[in-house]
Amino acid sequence: MSLSQIARTVKTSPTLALNEKAAILRDKGDPVIHLGGGEPKSKAPMDALLAASAQLNTGEIRYAPADGIPALKKAIIRYTEEFYDRNVKPENVIASGGAKQAIMVALQAILNPQEEVLYPAPYWVSYPEMAKLCGAIGVAALPEDGTFYPRIQDIEMRVGSYTKAVIINSPNNPSGAMYSEEFISDIVQFCEKKDIYLIMDDIYHRLIFDNRKPINCFDYTKKDIERSKIIVINGVSKQYAMTGFRIGWAVANKKLIEAMTNIQGHQTSGPSVLLQKAAVGALNGIQSSVESLRVTLENNRNVLIDQLNSFEGVRVTKPDGTFYCFADFSYYNKSSQKLSEYLIDKVMVLTVPGAEFGMEGYLRISYCGSIKDITDGIERIKWALDPNSPNELYIGDRKLVRDWV
Ligand SMILES: Cc1ncc(COP(=O)(O)O)c(C=O)c1O
């Protein structure tokens, strides 16, 4: 079979593959604990469900405009006013099939083959593959000081004549690190000086802890939106626990939004009107679910960090937000792939290998599940890795015997 060059280079999404693996093991009756997931377990807000049902009941489910229905654009404009202090127009907004599609069409609208898009490491697994889908090149900038917090010089030293855009995701998947205001200010000014695009992937911006407040990139530019190359990405997937609804958006200058709309129009058309209505319900409805999710996640983070700190060989950086922790397990195995497979084989706990996010030796552990999953999962990992563990571990009435060292 002859496949295109792009098809041959694009990798399977490791996180989606892991979800499939968990489902297969569960179907077999294995007591799997999935600490690799990327979605909150709470229910979608009632206002979202009611809005979608009302639309469904009309029986009129037609094509939607390629850039989103007016009601959703209006809700996004209001959201942008509240969280970004910017008055934007409908022409500055596109609604897409998740933040994922919003980022993808933005990259397709700005990248030529062989041009580069830069992002700090560790990075979200899809950025390099999205660059490849454009025939372009993803470049990771690993903070030189060994932390998860890039400094402007880490970015500066990798920007060259081929660099077309920088992607910043803060708080970050997989590290949970929220970059400082100083860094966001520096990167906004740096990208303006270099005249390159700055994609702010803000999908986790309200899921932050320890009394932090979301950072608004527009605070650091004097340019109005039409002269700015900042592209803000957001969506309902994470903050409203609506991953399956597939609604995200981008806010940018109208020329770029027009180009993105043309691309999206031929790619998928506008997202389903039913799901856009649900997103309108979520954005305009009662907001208490976001805060309650945030509080739950903060508590889950605290429990996970306590548990991980009890390991002798694990180095942990406390996440500032999201629902991921990126912990250094290299003491146990230098290959994160091998370690992750080992934990599935031995104790049926799923984690994501750090290599997928551009940092070997780490595992991404999610805390979006229940406290019981977190504590049981970490107990199993500890049992599998600690040579001083007792010989046996009971999972329900199943007995696991430690026949390795
Ligand atoms: C950093 C980051 N950006 C974007 C997305 C995509 O979100 P959506 O589900 O809205 O496509 C994810 C999902 O995991 C993510 O972690």
The ligand as an SDF file (V2000), in Angstrom:
LIG
                    3D

 16 16  0  0  0  0  0  0  0  0999 V2000
   -2.7180   21.2480   25.9010 C   0  0  0  0  0  0  0  0  0  0  0  0
   -3.9550   20.8110   25.2060 C   0  0  0  0  0  0  0  0  0  0  0  0
   -4.4350   21.5610   24.2120 N   0  0  0  0  0  0  0  0  0  0  0  0
   -5.5400   21.2090   23.5470 C   0  0  0  0  0  0  0  0  0  0  0  0
   -6.2270   20.0440   23.8750 C   0  0  0  0  0  0  0  0  0  0  0  0
   -7.4220   19.6690   23.0650 C   0  0  0  0  0  0  0  0  0  0  0  0
   -8.6220   19.9360   23.6810 O   0  0  0  0  0  0  0  0  0  0  0  0
  -10.0020   19.5890   22.9790 P   0  0  0  0  0  0  0  0  0  0  0  0
  -10.5190   18.3690   23.6580 O   0  0  0  0  0  0  0  0  0  0  0  0
  -10.8650   20.7900   23.1970 O   0  0  0  0  0  0  0  0  0  0  0  0
   -9.7360   19.3450   21.5360 O   0  0  0  0  0  0  0  0  0  0  0  0
   -5.7520   19.2210   24.9080 C   0  0  0  0  0  0  0  0  0  0  0  0
   -6.4210   17.9620   25.2280 C   0  0  0  0  0  0  0  0  0  0  0  0
   -5.8950   17.0700   25.8370 O   0  0  0  0  0  0  0  0  0  0  0  0
   -4.5960   19.6220   25.5980 C   0  0  0  0  0  0  0  0  0  0  0  0
   -4.1000   18.9110   26.6180 O   0  0  0  0  0  0  0  0  0  0  0  0
  1  2  1  0
  2  3  1  0
  2 15  2  0
  3  4  2  0
  4  5  1  0
  5  6  1  0
  5 12  2  0
  6  7  1  0
  7  8  1  0
  8  9  2  0
  8 10  1  0
  8 11  1  0
 12 13  1  0
 12 15  1  0
 13 14  2  0
 15 16  1  0
M  END
$$$$
